[in-house]
């Protein structure tokens, strides 16, 4: 499942993102999401007039959100792994690619975020989608290791989750997932 299709416009993608938060109230996990992704989504949702009451709730509508909401840097409902793992110290941040490789994960495969705008201008939407999907995989796998480190997953549960990711990628039969699996080893 993806937030949209190749031909989805920006407003639809953003609306689906916030609709998912409204419906499921998931934990958001990101790498520098608080420093880049979420502010971009804020501005673009503002431009398109997209409503996202659950996302913006800080306890006015749901008391549980007073102490655990998407906006507070120190709440778990949005876990920005780069921020948390650096101890909230800007001098200690590390790039996703470096931490992924430190953990034996593939990291970036052929594209970096610095190239996304040029790829967009060139109409390379599929390349951007593949890049984003592998970034999400690296982030999720780092999150699993983080949850293991925190004691929220035991070793057996962690291994089961890794197997599930591998099996899901194999079943998808997509070249970029195959490349990810090969690089993962």
CORVENZI-V479575 format. One line per field, one symbol per residue. ss: DSSP state (~ for helix, > for strand, _ for the rest). phi: phi as a letter, one per 40 degrees, with the letter a starting at -180 (. if undefined). A space follows every 10 residues. Layout:
BEGIN
ss->???
phi->???
END
This chain:
BEGIN
ss->_________~ ~~~~~~~~~~ ~~~~___>>> __~~~~~~~~ ~~~~~~~~__ __~~~~____ __~~~~____ _______>>> ~~~~~____~ ~~___~~~~~ ~~________ __~~~~~~~~ ~___~~~~~~ ~~~~~~~~~~ ~~~~~~~~~~ ____~~~~~~ ~~~~~~~~~~ ~~__~~~~~~ ~~~~_
phi->.bcabdcccd ccccccdccc cccbfcccba bgcccbdcdc cdccccdcgc cacccccbhc bbdcccbabc cccbcccbbc dcccccggbd cbcbcddccd cdcgccgcbg abdccccccc ccgccccccc dccccccdcc ccdccccccc gcbcdccccc cccccdcccc ccfbdccccc ccccg
END
